[in-house]
Amino acid sequence: MNTPAKLGAYVLGLAVVFGGALGVGSAVGAADTPPTAPSHTVHGASSAAPSRSATAAAPASLPGGLQMSDSGYTLTPDTTTITPGEATDFRFTVTGPDGRPLTGYQTQHGKKLHLIVVSRDLGDYRHLHPAMEADGTWSVKLTLPRAGVYRAFADFAPDGGHGLTLGADLHAAGDYTPQALPEVSRTATVDGYTVQLDGDLIPGASSTLTLTVSKDGEPVTDLQPYLGAYGHLVALRAGDLAYLHVHPDGEPGDGTTAAGPGITFHAEVPSRGDYRLFLDFQHEGVVRTAAFTARAGQSPAPAATAGPTGATSTPAPAPSPGKPGSHGEHTH
């Protein structure tokens, strides 16, 4: 075989070898290509441990209130500096994905938007209900009692969308000394009322909390509806003020939910640590706020004991004395 013929046969052999290798590589997948990550499921997730690539591809969603923008919606206050002790016409808009002020809102808990304003040290709390103008601008009279940094939360659901909580910082100029977070307590008092907290916050799981209202040592059994329930509970994580959605159990007039003394809620906290709970309840025509500091993951849950029918029960934690709750401001 002459030289050109030998070279042609050699090149042809290389082509066959590399072609076969390419076919094998296509069959087993490229070595540098990570496997497709499974979709993230909050409820009913598989018990199998996810791979590193799957975990990186499906990060957990942030709690509400930590961002000014989410899902294309942005909270924009007209002003973020307020003189402490003076009533201010606080105005803001929520801008939609189209860049225009949002005007279509779902009604939730009796209102189209709930505005929560709380100091960064969690010592002062306001639950307000602003009015919306035709152009989508919201306004409400807001008084910040002392100097410091505050967080404003807009809790709403746009028409056709899911619920969102957007947050923005407000500043009250002046000398500022932050208050220490009140100690963990299961009892709060406000205006002669005593509220007892039963139940524990469990990180990463749904918790049942019952708050029992009494006055002058007698249980209150004629609570009045407030925001579609016999109470409204806001939970904030100490440190970053993550805003957590808390859902009441039952509603007035459903034939099963009593008007006190106990109000039951379902809460889910994302992590261990301290949380501040603010309960708004209405009695004798006045809305009052009882505040608690609760700790998630403080200790392992007590062992369950089997009942006579095979059901399990958990001993209730013993109550501990605490500091009085704060008195919130309510504007409708």
C-alpha positions in Angstrom: 0.0 0.0 0.0 1.5 3.4 -1.0 1.9 6.2 1.5 -1.3 8.2 0.6 -3.4 5.1 1.0 -1.9 4.3 4.3 -2.6 7.8 5.6 -6.2 7.6 4.4 -6.8 4.3 6.2 -5.3 5.7 9.4 -7.5 8.8 9.4 -10.6 6.6 8.7 -9.7 4.4 11.7 -9.4 7.5 14.0 -12.8 8.7 12.8 -14.4 5.3 13.7 -12.8 5.3 17.2 -13.9 8.9 18.1 -17.3 8.3 16.6 -17.8 5.3 18.9 -16.7 7.2 21.9 -19.1 10.1 21.2 -21.9 7.6 20.9 -21.1 6.1 24.3 -20.8 9.6 25.9 -24.3 10.6 24.5 -25.8 7.4 26.0 -24.5 7.9 29.6 -24.6 11.8 29.6 -21.8 14.3 29.8 -19.7 14.0 32.9 -19.8 17.7 33.7 -23.5 18.0 33.3 -25.3 18.0 36.7 -28.5 15.9 37.0 -31.8 17.8 36.6 -32.9 19.1 40.0 -36.3 17.9 41.3 -39.0 20.5 41.8 -39.2 22.0 45.3 -42.1 20.8 47.3 -43.0 22.3 50.7 -45.7 19.8 51.7 -45.3 16.1 51.3 -41.7 16.3 50.3 -39.8 13.1 49.6 -37.9 11.7 52.6 -34.9 10.9 50.4 -31.9 13.3 50.9 -31.5 15.7 48.0 -28.3 15.8 46.1 -26.0 18.9 46.4 -26.9 20.0 42.9 -30.6 19.6 43.6 -30.3 21.6 46.9 -28.4 24.4 45.1 -31.0 24.6 42.3 -34.0 24.8 44.6 -33.3 27.4 47.4 -35.9 27.9 50.1 -38.1 31.0 49.7 -37.6 33.9 52.0 -40.1 34.8 54.7 -42.3 37.8 54.0 -41.4 41.4 54.7 -37.6 41.1 54.2 -37.8 42.6 50.7 -39.2 45.8 49.2 -39.9 43.9 45.9 -41.3 40.4 45.3 -42.9 38.7 42.3 -42.8 42.0 40.3 -44.5 44.1 43.0 -42.6 46.9 44.8 -43.5 48.9 47.9 -42.6 52.6 47.5 -43.1 55.0 50.4 -43.3 58.7 49.5 -41.2 59.5 52.5 -39.1 57.4 54.8 -38.2 60.1 57.4 -40.8 61.0 60.0 -40.7 63.4 62.9 -41.3 61.4 66.1 -44.3 62.3 68.1 -46.1 64.1 65.3 -49.0 62.8 63.2 -47.8 62.4 59.6 -49.8 61.8 56.5 -47.9 58.6 55.4 -48.3 57.9 51.7 -47.1 55.0 49.6 -47.8 53.0 46.5 -47.4 49.4 45.5 -46.1 49.2 41.9 -47.1 46.2 39.8 -45.2 44.2 37.2 -46.3 46.7 34.5 -44.5 49.5 36.4 -47.8 51.3 37.4 -49.4 51.7 40.8 -51.5 48.7 41.7 -55.2 49.4 42.1 -56.7 45.9 42.1 -56.6 44.1 45.5 -58.4 41.2 47.0 -60.2 41.7 50.3 -58.4 39.7 53.0 -59.5 39.7 56.7 -61.9 42.5 55.9 -59.4 44.8 54.3 -57.6 45.2 50.9 -54.3 46.0 52.6 -53.0 45.8 56.1 -50.1 48.1 57.1 -48.0 46.9 60.1 -45.4 49.4 61.5 -43.1 48.2 64.2 -39.9 49.5 65.7 -36.7 47.5 64.8 -36.3 46.7 68.5 -39.9 45.3 68.6 -40.9 47.7 71.4 -43.6 49.7 69.4 -46.3 48.2 67.2 -49.0 49.7 65.0 -51.6 47.9 62.9 -53.1 50.4 60.5 -55.6 50.3 57.6 -54.9 53.0 55.1 -57.3 54.3 52.5 -56.5 54.0 48.7 -57.1 56.8 46.2 -58.2 56.2 42.7 -54.6 56.4 41.4 -53.4 53.6 43.7 -51.8 55.8 46.3 -52.4 54.7 49.9 -52.5 57.1 52.9 -52.9 57.0 56.6 -52.1 59.1 59.7 -49.0 57.6 61.3 -47.4 58.7 64.6 -44.0 57.2 65.5 -43.7 57.6 69.3 -39.9 57.9 69.6 -36.8 58.2 67.6 -35.4 55.1 65.9 -35.7 52.8 62.9 -39.1 51.2 62.1 -40.2 48.6 59.6 -43.4 49.1 57.6 -45.1 46.0 56.2 -47.7 46.0 53.4 -49.7 42.8 53.7 -51.9 42.3 50.6 -53.0 40.1 47.7 -53.3 41.5 44.2 -56.3 40.6 42.1 -55.7 37.2 40.6 -52.5 36.7 42.6 -51.2 35.2 45.8 -50.6 37.0 49.1 -47.5 39.1 49.5 -45.8 41.0 52.4 -43.4 43.8 51.3 -41.3 45.7 53.8 -39.5 49.1 53.9 -37.6 50.9 56.6 -38.8 54.2 58.1 -36.6 56.6 60.2 -37.7 58.8 63.1 -34.8 61.3 63.6 -33.4 62.0 67.1 -31.4 60.4 69.8 -32.1 56.7 69.9 -31.5 54.0 72.5 -32.8 50.6 71.5 -34.9 48.7 74.0 -34.0 45.2 75.0 -36.3 42.4 73.8 -38.7 41.5 76.5 -38.1 38.2 78.1 -39.9 35.0 77.0 -43.3 34.9 78.7 -46.6 33.1 78.4 -48.7 35.9 80.0 -49.4 39.4 78.9 -51.6 42.1 80.4 -53.2 45.1 78.8 -55.9 47.5 80.1 -56.9 45.1 82.8 -57.0 42.0 80.5 -54.8 39.0 80.9 -53.9 36.8 78.0 -52.4 33.4 78.4 -50.3 31.8 75.6 -50.4 28.0 75.3 -48.5 26.0 72.7 -45.0 26.0 71.4 -43.3 27.3 68.2 -41.7 24.4 66.4 -39.0 25.4 63.8 -40.0 24.2 60.3 -43.4 22.8 61.3 -46.9 24.0 61.9 -47.6 24.9 65.5 -51.0 25.3 67.2 -51.1 28.3 69.6 -54.1 29.1 71.8 -54.4 32.5 73.5 -56.9 32.7 76.3 -58.4 36.1 77.3 -59.6 36.9 80.8 -60.6 40.1 82.7 -60.5 40.6 86.4 -59.9 36.8 86.8 -62.9 35.8 84.8 -62.8 34.3 81.3 -64.0 36.6 78.5 -66.6 34.7 76.5 -68.1 37.5 74.4 -65.1 38.6 72.2 -66.2 40.7 69.2 -65.1 39.8 65.6 -62.0 41.7 64.4 -60.8 41.4 60.9 -63.0 38.4 60.3 -61.9 36.5 63.4 -62.0 36.8 67.2 -58.4 37.8 67.1 -55.6 38.8 64.7 -52.0 37.5 65.3 -48.8 38.9 63.8 -45.5 37.1 64.4 -42.1 38.8 63.8 -38.7 37.1 64.1 -36.3 39.0 66.3 -33.2 40.3 64.6 -34.4 40.6 61.0 -38.2 41.1 61.5 -39.2 38.4 59.1 -43.0 38.6 58.9 -44.8 35.4 59.4 -48.4 34.5 58.3 -50.5 33.2 61.1 -53.9 31.8 60.4 -56.9 31.7 62.8 -58.8 28.5 63.4 -62.4 29.0 62.5 -64.4 32.2 62.1 -67.2 34.0 63.8 -70.7 32.6 62.9 -69.5 29.2 61.6 -71.4 27.4 64.3 -68.3 25.9 66.0 -66.0 28.7 66.9 -66.6 30.1 70.3 -66.3 33.9 71.1 -63.6 33.2 73.7 -62.0 32.8 76.0 -59.6 30.9 73.8 -58.5 32.0 70.3 -56.6 29.4 68.3 -54.0 30.0 65.6 -51.8 28.0 63.3 -48.2 29.3 62.9 -45.1 28.1 61.1 -41.7 29.5 61.9 -38.7 28.9 59.7 -36.0 28.7 62.3 -35.0 28.5 66.0 -34.8 31.8 67.9 -36.9 34.5 69.5 -40.2 35.8 68.0 -42.4 38.6 69.0 -46.2 37.8 68.9 -48.8 40.6 68.8 -52.4 39.6 69.4 -55.1 42.1 68.4 -58.5 41.4 70.0 -61.7 43.3 70.4 -64.0 43.5 73.4 -66.6 46.1 74.5 -65.9 48.0 71.3 -62.2 48.5 71.8 -59.3 46.8 70.0 -56.4 46.0 72.3 -53.0 44.4 71.7 -51.3 41.9 73.9 -47.6 41.2 73.1 -45.4 38.1 73.9 -41.9 37.0 73.3 -41.8 33.3 72.4 -38.8 31.1 71.6 -38.8 28.4 68.9 -36.8 25.3 69.5 -36.1 26.1 73.2 -36.2 22.5 74.2 -37.3 19.1 72.8 -41.1 18.5 72.9 -42.1 16.3 75.9 -42.7 12.7 75.1 -46.3 11.8 74.1 -48.3 9.5 76.2 -50.9 7.1 75.0 -54.5 7.7 76.0 -57.1 5.1 76.8 -58.2 5.0 73.1 -54.7 4.9 71.7 -54.6 8.6 71.0 -51.5 10.5 72.0 -51.5 13.6 74.2 -48.7 16.1 75.2 -48.5 17.6 78.6 -49.2 21.4 78.5 -46.3 23.6 79.5 -46.5 25.4 82.8 -47.2 29.1 82.5 -44.6 31.6 83.7 -45.1 35.2 84.7 -44.1 37.9 82.3 -44.1 41.6 81.5 -47.2 43.5 80.4 -48.0 43.6 76.7 -47.7 46.7 74.6 -50.8 48.7 73.6 -51.0 48.9 69.8 -52.5 51.7 67.7 -55.4 50.8 65.4 -56.6 53.0 62.6 -59.5 51.9 60.3 
